[in-house]
Amino acid sequence: MDGHALFRPAEVAESALHTKPTFCASASLEVWGGIECTVARVGDRYVDQTVLNGHQHRPEDLDAFAALGIRAIRYPVLWERVAPQGLDRADWRWTDERLARIRDLGIRPIAGLLHHGSGPRDTDLSQPDFPEKLARYAAAVAERYPWLDHYTPVNEPLTTARFSGLYGHWYPHGRDYGLFLRLLVNQINGVRLAMRAIRQINPDAKLVQTDDLGRTLSTPHLAYQAAYENERRWLGFDLLTGRFDRHHALWRDLTDAVPARELDDLLCDPCPPDIVGINHYLSGERFLDERLDRYPGVAPGGNGRDRYVDVLAPRVAASGVAGLENLLHEAWERYGLPIAVTEVHNGSSRDEQLRWLKEAWDSARRLRNGGVDLRAITAWSLLGTYDWNSLLTRQDGHYEPGVFDISGGAPRPTALAGLIHDLARTGEADHPALDAPGWWHRDCRLAWEPAECCPSTLPSRLMAAFSGPEQPRRLLIAGGGGALAQAMAHVCTVRGLPHEVLPRAALDVADPVSIAAAFNQRRPWAVINAAGFSSVDDAEEAPRRCWRENVGGAEALARACAAAGVPLVAFSSHLVFGGDKAEPYLEDDPVAPLGVYAGTKAAAEKVLLATFPDALVIRAGAFFGPWDSRNLLTRAIRAVGAGQAFDAAADVTVSPTYLPDLADAALDLLMDGEKGIWHLASTGAVTWAELAREAVAGAALDRRRVRSVPGAELGWRARRPAWSALRSMRSALMPPLDRALDCYLGALRSGAGDIATGAWLTRYRPPA
């Protein structure tokens, strides 16, 4: 990594670098923020999250962060970024610019010097010179920014040691228990020496020491292994706080692996954190089980004495898990030091992200009210994360949005931004999604047969059960019976969103009287219009009915939602375009419908947004999904599975839309308060013939039975555009087509029986 090529120069007055800002600590619980800024070394390659998420070149992000009302921000002043080729060639320009702006915005920076990294190439976590070199860098930071008073010299040293020395994920890619312990002690010594160097320049500097805090549950047989892991999780904090002595459970392990001089230094000169920073994720609580037959498809591990699986505890523990509140209380009882929750992130759907953040806030407030010195919770990550699904070992571009979604380039505030804004200013926040519990509290959390935990592995107290309103607010889905309404309902069920699907008999979207009755009786917090005339060819023979359902229904429902102040989601089609463009259509391209159905969709968009400008209108490609027996892929698989040939158009190119992905993205946009026209289609362009062949081959059938023919030979009554692929200029929320097809085929395979019969469609349940 060439540090001199990475950074954009900035004009910063030298005097500004040495002006200490005033900050008055609030007596109330604070909201902090943080950006995922890992610089992990994988093999000979450095992976820099600040470059991946674009913050490297967007100083204006800081203004958006400040608008949230956060009081502090965990911010990168990273060794590998500033001085990759040594301190004598350090490039401070980017850091000068950003820290000056953060100071001007009134936010307190918590400077991170190493974030899951191993330092520049002239050292690494295993080298004896690592602590001293880190300390020299820390001194240089403190000299340049003497007003900085909160530091995290090394983020998550225990976690980094595990990933780098025990699991082999990051440099130096070890799989050795002794190496793991040496890496941990080296990092802790680095923290201790770094803070000593910083405090020689700024005696008031505070150490905010972070690490992941989970818990291991187990069967009675593996209680000994769980007890070890539950002791090991504290080791980094124990070393810093001076709790490590001859009576410590891991004393012999460390004395066997680490030179006595290094341990003596820690024992004689500990460096207790000023704030214990607890990072906690749903994946942090594990369950160990030696009964391997209960977990088909899960690769077992072991400790040399027993073989066992190590799985996500919420997915199997019958009694539930400890949860953040209990883990924080354990940390308080063990250390009695001020605590902050320094990472709160859930890589899931927007509603689950909201629930996770609000649960962390409520837990922190209860603990604070009970006498725990809990300072803040930290929204993490403000810009989301890349490739943490593979622990950064691959660069697949897998993105999880955070408080902002940067998949479209510029940061777009999500529903989390509104929640944080309210919590930061008033301490209270609300959203209809919070009426239901997160998946980790629901019955759907169980992926395997429930297992009882050994009591000794459970915490002393369990988290209180979720208590929501007796009558949760509901989404109203119009168009029950249709594939789209069915998909929306399935995904709402998976996401724990209370909803009601109404067929036409209960809600005629073109009849204001029917709409008023439904609204008065059900009082929805939002409406999804999945109703309408959907047969493209039949519309040519029934234009008046198609117009009534699609245009009249859009206008009537929009008028009712506008009057009631109820958010509305409506769906349009790729067919509104004429096919005269050689690249995917964007949201602002002019429409040119070719048939009756397409004409009603184009007219519906216009009248809907004229009636209710805050409505969300989603243009999608042609649907395919596990709940729809009429889509082309399902029909092709059925035909070929029955030994027949199947004809598909070779001259019509589309961006097909996988229904579960569409429903997920639509619900996220609804929660984010988005409006206007959005394109949501599986990214990629393909002819119908190509897609049918891929689906048939994926179902282990003979792709040669799919015949490529001109669309004119298929008996279509309505004209189709030869090209109607879609792309969004607003965001990239939909997965690529190849992944969507894999998910579709996986859903198909999960159904019992002969796939050619289509019986799997009625038995398929989306995964929890």
C-alpha positions in Angstrom: 0.0 0.0 0.0 1.6 3.3 -1.1 0.6 5.9 1.5 1.8 8.8 -0.6 -0.6 7.8 -3.4 -3.6 7.2 -1.2 -4.1 10.6 0.4 -5.5 13.8 -1.1 -3.6 16.9 0.0 -5.5 19.5 2.1 -4.7 23.0 3.2 -4.7 23.0 7.0 -3.3 25.8 9.1 -0.5 24.5 11.3 -2.0 26.4 14.3 -5.2 24.5 13.9 -3.4 21.2 14.6 -2.6 22.4 18.1 -5.8 24.0 19.2 -7.5 21.9 21.9 -11.3 21.9 21.6 -13.6 22.4 24.6 -15.9 19.6 25.5 -18.5 19.3 28.2 -19.3 15.7 29.1 -23.1 15.1 29.4 -24.6 13.4 32.4 -26.9 11.4 30.1 -26.2 8.3 28.0 -24.4 9.4 24.8 -24.6 8.2 21.2 -21.3 7.7 19.6 -20.5 6.7 16.0 -17.8 4.8 14.2 -16.7 3.8 10.7 -15.5 0.4 9.9 -11.8 1.2 9.1 -10.0 -2.2 9.3 -6.7 -2.4 7.5 -6.2 -6.2 7.6 -3.3 -7.9 6.1 -4.3 -11.1 4.2 -1.3 -12.8 2.7 0.7 -10.1 1.1 -2.3 -7.9 0.5 -3.7 -5.0 2.7 -7.5 -4.6 2.7 -8.5 -1.1 3.6 -12.1 -0.6 4.5 -11.8 3.2 4.4 -11.0 2.9 0.7 -13.7 0.3 0.0 -16.4 2.4 1.6 -15.3 5.6 -0.2 -14.8 7.6 2.9 -11.2 8.1 1.8 -12.4 10.6 -0.8 -15.6 12.0 0.9 -14.8 14.5 3.6 -18.4 15.7 3.5 -19.4 12.4 5.2 -18.3 14.1 8.4 -21.0 16.7 8.1 -23.6 14.0 7.7 -22.3 12.2 10.8 -22.4 15.4 12.8 -26.1 16.0 11.8 -27.0 12.7 13.6 -26.1 14.3 16.9 -23.4 11.9 17.9 -21.1 13.1 20.6 -17.9 11.1 19.7 -16.6 9.1 16.8 -14.2 6.2 16.6 -12.0 7.4 13.8 -9.0 6.0 12.0 -5.5 7.6 12.6 -4.1 4.3 11.4 -0.5 3.4 11.5 -0.5 1.5 8.1 -2.3 4.4 6.4 -0.2 7.3 7.8 3.2 5.7 7.9 3.3 2.6 5.8 7.0 3.2 4.9 8.1 4.5 8.2 7.6 7.6 10.3 10.3 9.6 8.4 8.0 9.3 5.3 4.7 9.7 7.1 1.9 11.5 5.2 -0.4 13.3 7.6 -2.4 15.3 5.1 -5.6 13.2 5.1 -5.6 12.9 8.9 -4.9 16.6 9.3 -7.9 17.5 7.2 -10.3 15.1 8.8 -9.4 15.6 12.4 -9.6 19.4 12.0 -13.0 19.0 10.5 -14.2 16.7 13.2 -13.0 19.2 15.8 -14.8 22.0 14.1 -18.0 20.0 14.1 -17.9 19.6 17.9 -17.4 15.8 17.8 -14.9 14.1 20.1 -12.6 11.8 18.1 -11.5 8.6 19.6 -8.3 7.9 17.6 -7.7 4.4 16.5 -4.1 3.6 15.7 -4.4 -0.1 14.7 -7.7 -1.7 13.7 -7.4 -5.4 13.2 -4.0 -4.7 11.5 -0.5 -5.9 12.0 1.3 -2.7 11.3 3.5 -1.7 8.3 5.5 -4.3 6.5 8.6 -3.8 8.6 6.9 -5.4 11.6 3.9 -7.5 12.5 2.1 -8.7 15.6 4.6 -11.5 16.2 7.7 -9.4 16.1 9.5 -8.4 19.4 9.8 -4.8 18.1 6.1 -4.4 17.5 5.2 -2.7 20.8 8.1 -0.2 20.7 7.3 0.7 17.1 3.7 1.2 17.8 4.6 3.4 20.8 6.8 5.6 18.5 3.9 6.0 16.1 1.6 6.9 19.0 4.0 9.5 20.3 4.1 11.1 16.8 0.3 11.2 16.7 0.2 12.9 20.2 2.9 15.4 19.2 1.0 16.4 16.0 -2.4 16.5 17.7 -1.8 17.3 21.4 -5.5 18.1 21.8 -6.5 14.5 21.1 -7.5 13.1 24.4 -9.2 9.7 23.6 -7.3 6.8 22.1 -7.7 3.2 21.1 -4.1 2.2 20.2 -5.2 -1.4 19.3 -8.8 -2.3 18.5 -9.9 -5.8 19.7 -6.5 -7.3 20.6 -8.0 -10.6 21.7 -10.1 -11.0 18.6 -7.2 -10.0 16.3 -5.0 -12.5 18.0 -7.5 -15.2 17.5 -8.0 -14.4 13.9 -4.3 -14.0 13.2 -2.7 -16.6 15.4 -5.3 -19.3 16.1 -7.6 -19.4 13.1 -5.2 -18.4 10.3 -7.4 -15.7 8.7 -5.1 -12.7 8.9 -1.3 -12.2 8.9 0.8 -14.0 10.1 -1.8 -16.7 9.5 -1.0 -18.9 12.4 -2.9 -21.8 13.8 -1.1 -22.3 17.0 -2.2 -21.7 20.6 1.1 -20.5 21.8 1.4 -18.0 18.9 -2.1 -16.7 19.7 -1.0 -16.0 23.2 2.2 -14.3 22.1 0.3 -12.1 19.6 -2.2 -11.1 22.4 0.6 -10.2 24.8 2.5 -8.3 22.1 -0.6 -6.2 21.4 -1.4 -5.5 25.0 2.2 -4.4 25.6 1.8 -2.2 22.5 -1.3 -0.6 24.1 0.6 -0.1 27.4 3.7 1.5 25.8 1.6 3.6 23.3 -0.4 5.1 26.2 2.8 5.8 28.2 4.2 7.6 25.1 1.0 9.5 24.6 0.7 10.6 28.2 4.2 11.9 28.3 2.8 14.5 25.8 -0.8 14.7 27.0 -1.1 13.5 30.6 -4.9 13.7 30.4 -5.2 11.3 27.5 -7.8 8.5 28.0 -7.6 4.9 27.0 -10.8 3.5 25.4 -9.9 -0.2 25.1 -12.2 -2.3 22.9 -12.7 -6.0 22.4 -15.5 -8.3 21.4 -17.3 -9.8 24.3 -19.3 -13.0 23.8 -20.0 -16.1 25.7 -19.8 -19.8 25.1 -22.6 -22.2 26.0 -22.3 -25.9 25.8 -23.6 -29.4 26.6 -22.7 -30.8 30.1 -20.0 -32.9 28.5 -18.2 -29.9 27.0 -18.7 -27.6 30.0 -14.9 -27.7 30.6 -14.2 -26.3 27.1 -16.9 -23.6 27.6 -15.4 -22.7 31.0 -12.0 -22.2 29.3 -13.4 -20.1 26.5 -15.4 -18.0 28.9 -12.3 -17.3 30.9 -10.2 -16.6 27.8 -12.6 -13.9 26.5 -11.4 -11.6 29.4 -7.7 -12.2 29.0 -6.9 -9.0 27.2 -8.7 -6.8 29.7 -7.3 -8.8 32.6 -3.7 -8.2 31.3 -4.4 -4.4 31.0 -6.1 -4.0 34.4 -3.6 -6.0 36.4 -5.9 -8.9 37.2 -3.5 -11.4 35.7 -1.5 -13.2 38.4 -0.5 -16.7 39.6 -4.1 -17.4 40.5 -5.4 -16.7 37.1 -6.9 -19.6 35.2 -4.6 -19.1 32.2 -1.4 -18.3 34.2 0.3 -21.6 33.2 -0.7 -21.2 29.5 0.8 -17.7 29.3 4.0 -18.5 31.2 4.6 -21.5 28.9 4.1 -19.4 25.8 5.4 -15.9 26.6 8.9 -14.8 27.7 8.9 -14.1 31.5 10.2 -10.6 30.9 7.2 -9.5 28.9 4.8 -10.9 31.5 6.7 -9.3 34.3 6.4 -5.9 32.6 2.7 -6.3 32.4 2.4 -7.4 36.0 4.5 -4.5 37.3 3.1 -1.8 35.1 -0.6 -2.5 34.0 -2.5 0.1 32.0 -6.2 0.0 33.1 -8.6 1.4 30.5 -10.4 4.7 31.3 -13.3 3.2 29.4 -13.9 -0.5 28.8 -15.2 -0.7 25.2 -17.5 -3.7 24.7 -18.2 -4.8 21.1 -20.9 -7.5 20.8 -22.5 -9.2 17.8 -25.1 -11.9 17.5 -22.4 -14.2 16.3 -20.5 -13.7 19.5 -22.4 -16.2 21.6 -21.5 -19.8 20.6 -22.8 -23.3 21.5 -20.6 -26.4 21.7 -22.1 -29.8 21.1 -20.4 -33.1 20.7 -23.5 -34.7 19.3 -22.4 -34.3 15.7 -25.4 -36.1 14.1 -27.7 -33.3 15.2 -25.9 -30.8 12.8 -25.8 -32.2 9.3 -23.6 -30.2 7.0 -21.7 -28.5 9.9 -18.0 -29.2 9.9 -16.9 -30.3 13.3 -13.8 -29.1 15.1 -12.1 -30.1 18.3 -9.6 -29.5 21.0 -7.6 -32.7 20.8 -9.8 -34.3 23.5 -13.3 -34.1 22.0 -14.7 -33.4 18.6 -17.7 -31.0 18.5 -19.5 -28.4 16.5 -19.3 -24.7 17.3 -22.5 -23.0 16.2 -24.4 -19.8 16.7 -26.0 -20.1 20.2 -29.3 -18.3 19.4 -29.9 -20.9 16.7 -29.9 -23.8 19.1 -29.9 -22.9 22.8 -33.3 -23.8 24.1 -33.0 -21.4 27.1 -31.8 -18.5 25.0 -28.5 -16.7 25.3 -27.0 -14.2 27.7 -27.5 -11.1 25.5 -25.7 -7.8 25.6 -27.3 -6.5 28.9 -26.0 -9.5 30.9 -22.6 -9.4 29.2 -22.2 -5.7 30.1 -23.2 -6.4 33.7 -20.6 -9.1 33.8 -17.9 -6.7 32.6 -19.0 -4.1 35.2 -18.9 -6.7 38.1 -15.5 -7.9 37.0 -13.7 -4.5 36.5 -15.8 -1.8 38.0 -14.6 0.6 35.3 -16.7 2.9 33.1 -18.1 1.1 30.1 -19.2 2.0 26.6 -20.7 -0.2 24.0 -18.3 0.6 21.2 -19.8 -1.4 18.3 -23.5 -2.0 17.7 -24.1 -3.5 14.2 -26.3 -6.2 12.8 -25.8 -7.2 9.2 -29.4 -8.0 8.5 -32.6 -6.4 7.2 -33.4 -2.9 8.2 -36.0 -3.8 10.8 -33.6 -6.2 12.5 -30.9 -3.5 12.5 -33.4 -1.1 14.2 -34.3 -3.7 16.8 -30.7 -4.5 17.6 -29.7 -0.9 18.1 -32.8 0.0 20.1 -32.3 -3.1 22.3 -28.7 -2.0 23.0 -29.8 1.5 23.9 -32.6 0.2 26.3 -30.2 -2.3 27.9 -27.6 0.5 28.5 -30.2 2.8 30.0 -31.4 0.0 32.4 -27.9 -0.7 33.5 -27.1 2.9 33.9 -30.3 3.4 36.0 -29.1 0.4 38.1 -25.8 2.1 39.0 -23.5 0.9 36.2 -21.2 3.6 34.9 -22.2 3.1 31.2 -21.3 6.1 29.1 -22.4 5.5 25.5 -23.5 3.1 22.8 -21.8 3.4 19.4 -23.6 3.1 16.1 -21.3 0.8 14.0 -20.7 1.1 11.3 -21.9 4.4 10.0 -21.0 3.5 6.4 -21.6 -0.2 6.6 -19.1 -2.9 6.0 -17.5 -4.9 3.2 -16.7 -8.6 3.1 -17.0 -9.3 6.8 -19.1 -12.3 5.8 -15.8 -13.9 4.9 -13.9 -12.2 7.7 -12.1 -10.1 5.0 -10.4 -13.2 3.6 -12.0 -12.7 0.2 -12.9 -9.5 -1.7 -16.3 -10.4 -3.1 -17.8 -6.9 -2.7 -20.3 -8.2 -0.2 -21.8 -5.1 1.4 -23.8 -4.7 4.5 -25.4 -1.2 4.9 -25.1 0.6 8.2 -26.5 4.0 9.3 -25.8 5.1 5.7 -26.1 3.0 2.6 -23.2 3.8 0.2 -24.0 1.1 -2.4 -25.1 3.9 -4.8 -21.9 5.9 -4.3 -23.1 8.8 -2.1 -24.1 8.0 1.4 -27.9 7.6 1.7 -29.3 7.8 5.3 -31.3 4.7 6.3 -33.9 4.3 9.0 -31.1 3.9 11.5 -30.1 7.5 10.9 -33.5 8.6 12.1 -33.4 6.4 15.1 -29.9 7.6 16.1 -30.9 11.2 15.5 -33.9 10.9 18.0 -31.9 8.9 20.6 -29.1 11.4 20.5 -31.4 14.4 21.1 -34.1 13.0 23.3 -33.1 9.6 24.5 -36.3 8.2 23.0 -37.1 6.8 19.5 -39.9 4.9 17.8 -40.6 2.9 14.7 -43.3 0.4 13.9 -40.7 -2.3 13.4 -39.9 -2.0 17.1 -43.3 -3.4 17.9 -42.0 -6.9 17.2 -38.9 -8.7 18.7 -35.7 -9.4 16.8 -35.3 -12.8 15.3 -33.0 -13.8 18.2 -36.1 -13.7 20.4 -38.6 -15.4 18.0 -39.3 -19.1 17.5 -37.8 -18.9 14.0 -34.4 -18.4 15.6 -33.9 -22.2 16.0 -32.1 -23.8 13.0 -31.6 -27.1 14.8 -33.4 -29.2 17.4 -33.3 -27.1 20.6 -30.5 -28.1 23.0 -30.4 -27.6 26.7 -27.3 -25.7 28.0 -25.2 -26.9 30.8 -26.2 -24.6 33.7 -22.6 -23.8 34.5 -22.2 -22.1 31.1 -25.1 -19.8 31.5 -24.8 -16.3 33.1 -26.1 -15.7 36.6 -29.2 -14.0 35.2 -31.1 -14.1 31.9 -32.2 -11.2 29.9 -35.9 -10.2 30.3 -38.1 -11.4 27.5 -39.2 -8.9 24.8 -42.4 -7.1 25.7 -44.0 -5.2 22.9 -47.5 -3.8 22.5 -50.5 -6.1 22.6 -51.6 -4.8 19.2 -48.5 -4.1 17.1 -48.8 -1.7 14.2 -49.3 -3.6 10.9 -48.4 -3.2 7.3 -51.3 -3.6 4.9 -50.6 -5.6 1.7 -53.2 -5.2 -1.1 -53.4 -7.9 -3.8 -53.6 -11.1 -1.8 -53.4 -14.1 -4.0 -50.9 -12.6 -6.4 -47.2 -13.7 -6.6 -46.0 -10.3 -5.5 -48.3 -10.0 -2.5 -47.4 -13.5 -1.6 -43.7 -12.7 -1.7 -44.2 -9.6 0.4 -46.1 -11.5 3.0 -43.5 -14.3 3.1 -40.7 -11.9 3.6 -42.6 -9.9 6.2 -43.1 -13.2 8.1 -39.4 -14.0 8.0 -38.5 -10.5 9.2 -41.1 -10.5 12.0 -43.1 -7.6 10.6 -46.7 -7.7 11.6 -48.8 -7.5 8.4 -52.1 -8.3 6.9 -52.7 -9.4 3.3 -56.1 -8.4 1.8 -57.6 -9.9 -1.3 -59.7 -7.9 -3.7 -62.9 -8.9 -1.9 -61.6 -7.2 1.3 -59.8 -4.3 -0.5 -60.6 -3.1 -4.0 -57.9 -0.6 -4.6 -59.9 1.2 -7.3 -62.9 1.8 -4.9 -62.5 4.7 -2.5 -65.3 3.3 -0.3 -63.5 -0.1 0.0 -60.2 1.7 0.8 -61.8 3.8 3.5 -63.3 0.8 5.2 -60.0 -1.1 5.2 -58.2 1.9 6.6 -60.7 2.6 9.3 -60.8 -1.0 10.4 -57.1 -1.8 10.3 -55.3 1.6 10.7 -52.1 0.5 8.9 -48.8 2.3 9.4 -47.9 1.7 5.8 -49.5 0.2 2.6 -48.0 -1.9 -0.1 -50.0 -2.0 -3.3 -49.3 -5.4 -4.8 -52.7 -5.5 -6.5 -53.5 -4.8 -10.1 -54.0 -6.4 -13.6 -50.8 -8.3 -14.2 -51.4 -10.3 -17.4 -49.5 -8.5 -20.2 -51.2 -10.3 -23.0 -54.7 -10.4 -21.6 -54.6 -6.7 -21.2 -54.8 -6.3 -24.9 -58.3 -7.8 -24.8 -59.4 -6.0 -21.6 -58.0 -2.5 -21.7 -60.7 -0.9 -19.7 -60.4 -3.4 -16.8 -56.6 -3.1 -16.9 -56.9 0.7 -16.8 -59.3 0.6 -13.8 -57.1 -1.8 -11.8 -53.7 -0.3 -12.6 -54.4 3.4 -13.1 -57.6 4.0 -11.2 -56.4 1.8 -8.3 -53.0 3.6 -8.1 -54.8 7.0 -8.0 -57.4 6.0 -5.4 -55.0 4.4 -3.1 -52.5 7.2 -3.4 -55.2 9.7 -2.6 -56.2 7.8 0.6 -52.6 7.4 1.8 -51.8 11.0 1.2 -54.9 12.1 3.2 -54.0 9.7 6.1 -50.3 10.4 6.0 -49.6 6.7 5.5 -46.5 5.7 3.5 -47.3 3.9 0.2 -45.2 1.5 -1.8 -46.4 0.7 -5.4 -44.9 -1.4 -8.2 -44.3 -0.6 -11.8 -42.6 -2.5 -14.6 -39.6 -2.6 -16.9 -42.1 -2.7 -19.7 -42.7 1.1 -19.5 -39.6 1.4 -21.7 -39.6 1.1 -25.5 -36.4 -0.9 -25.9 -34.5 1.6 -28.0 -31.6 2.0 -25.5 -28.4 -0.1 -25.8 -27.7 0.0 -22.1 -29.8 -0.5 -18.9 -32.5 2.0 -18.3 -32.2 4.4 -15.4 -34.9 6.0 -13.3 -34.9 9.3 -15.2 -35.0 7.8 -18.7 -38.2 8.7 -20.6 -40.9 6.0 -20.8 -42.3 4.7 -24.1 -44.7 1.9 -23.4 -45.5 -0.5 -26.3 -48.8 -2.2 -25.1 -51.9 -1.7 -23.1 -50.4 -3.1 -19.9 -47.2 -1.1 -20.2 -49.3 2.0 -21.0 -51.3 1.6 -17.8 -48.1 1.2 -15.7 -46.6 4.3 -17.2 -49.9 6.2 -16.6 -50.1 4.9 -13.0 -46.6 6.2 -12.2 -47.5 9.6 -13.3 -50.9 9.9 -11.6 -49.6 8.3 -8.4 -46.7 10.7 -7.9 -48.9 13.6 -8.9 -51.4 12.6 -6.2 -48.9 11.6 -3.5 -45.3 12.8 -4.2 -44.0 11.0 -1.1 -45.0 7.6 -2.5 -42.3 5.0 -3.3 -42.7 3.6 -6.8 -40.6 0.6 -7.7 -39.9 -0.5 -11.2 -38.9 -4.2 -11.4 -38.0 -6.6 -14.0 -40.0 -9.8 -14.8 -40.5 -11.7 -11.6 -39.3 -15.2 -10.7 -39.4 -16.8 -7.3 -40.3 -19.8 -5.3 -43.9 -18.8 -4.6 -44.9 -18.2 -8.3 -45.7 -21.2 -10.4 -46.3 -19.1 -13.6 -42.9 -17.6 -14.1 -40.8 -18.6 -17.0 -38.1 -20.4 -15.0 -40.6 -22.6 -13.2 -42.4 -23.4 -16.4 -39.2 -24.3 -18.1 -38.0 -26.6 -15.3 -41.4 -28.3 -15.2 -41.5 -28.8 -18.9 -38.0 -30.2 -19.2 -38.4 -32.3 -16.1 -41.4 -33.9 -17.8 -39.3 -34.7 -20.8 -40.7 -31.9 -23.0 -39.0 -29.2 -25.0 -39.4 -25.6 -23.9 -39.3 -22.5 -26.1 -37.9 -19.2 -24.9 -37.2 -15.9 -26.6 -33.6 -15.3 -27.8 -34.2 -11.7 -28.9 -35.7 -10.2 -25.7 -33.2 -9.0 -23.1 -34.3 -8.3 -19.5 -33.1 -7.9 -16.0 -35.2 -10.5 -14.2 -36.2 -9.8 -10.6 -36.0 -12.5 -7.9 -39.1 -11.9 -5.8 -37.6 -12.4 -2.3 -34.8 -9.9 -3.1 -37.3 -7.5 -4.4 -39.5 -7.8 -1.3 -36.5 -7.4 1.0 -35.2 -4.3 -0.8 -38.7 -2.7 -1.0 -39.2 -3.1 2.7 -35.9 -1.6 3.5 -36.6 1.4 1.3 -40.0 1.8 2.9 -38.4 1.9 6.4 -35.8 4.3 5.2 -38.6 6.7 4.2 -37.6 6.8 0.5 -39.9 8.1 -2.2 -40.1 8.6 -5.9 -39.1 6.1 -8.6 -36.5 3.4 -7.9 -35.3 0.6 -10.1 -35.0 -2.8 -8.4 -33.9 -5.7 -10.5 -31.4 -8.4 -10.1 -28.2 -6.8 -11.5 -27.4 -8.2 -14.9 -28.9 -8.5 -18.4 -29.9 -11.8 -20.1 -32.2 -13.1 -22.8 -35.1 -15.3 -21.7 -33.6 -18.2 -23.6 -30.2 -17.8 -21.7 -32.0 -17.6 -18.4 -34.2 -20.6 -19.0 -31.2 -22.7 -20.0 -29.3 -21.6 -16.8 -32.3 -22.5 -14.6 -32.8 -25.9 -16.3 -29.1 -26.8 -16.0 -29.1 -25.7 -12.4 -31.9 -28.1 -11.7 -29.7 -30.9 -13.1 -31.8 -31.2 -16.2 -30.9 -31.2 -19.9 -30.4 -27.6 -21.0 -30.5 -28.6 -24.6 -34.3 -29.0 -24.3 -34.6 -25.3 -24.1 -35.0 -24.0 -27.6 -34.0 -20.4 -28.6 -36.7 -18.9 -30.7 -37.7 -15.4 -31.8 -40.3 -13.8 -29.5 -42.6 -13.4 -32.4 -43.0 -17.2 -32.5 -44.3 -17.4 -28.9 -47.8 -16.2 -29.5 -47.5 -13.0 -27.5 -50.4 -10.6 -28.1 -48.7 -7.6 -26.6 -45.5 -6.2 -28.0 -42.4 -6.5 -25.8 -39.4 -4.2 -25.9 -36.3 -6.1 -27.3 -34.3 -4.5 -24.5 -35.6 -3.6 -21.1 -32.8 -4.2 -18.7 -32.8 -1.9 -15.6 -30.1 -0.3 -13.5 -30.5 2.1 -10.6 -28.6 5.4 -10.4 -29.8 5.8 -6.8 -28.4 2.7 -5.2 -27.4 -0.9 -5.8 -29.6 -2.8 -3.4 -30.3 -6.0 -5.4 -27.8 -8.9 -5.6 -26.4 -10.0 -8.9 -28.5 -12.3 -11.1 -26.3 -15.3 -10.7 -26.7 -15.2 -6.9 -30.4 -14.7 -7.3 -30.6 -17.7 -9.6 -28.6 -19.8 -7.0 -31.1 -18.8 -4.3 -34.0 -19.7 -6.5 -32.6 -23.1 -7.3 -31.7 -23.7 -3.7 -35.3 -23.0 -2.8 -36.4 -25.4 -5.4 -34.1 -28.1 -4.1 -35.3 -27.6 -0.6 -38.8 -28.8 -1.6 -39.5 -32.6 -1.3 -40.8 -34.6 -4.2 -40.4 -34.4 -7.9 -39.5 -30.9 -8.9 -41.4 -31.3 -12.2 -44.7 -31.5 -10.3 -44.3 -28.1 -8.8 -45.4 -29.4 -5.4 -42.3 -27.8 -3.8 -43.9 -24.4 -4.3 -46.5 -25.0 -1.6 -44.1 -26.5 0.8 -41.3 -24.0 0.6 -40.7 -21.9 3.7 -38.1 -19.1 3.4 -35.2 -19.6 5.8 -35.2 -17.8 9.1 
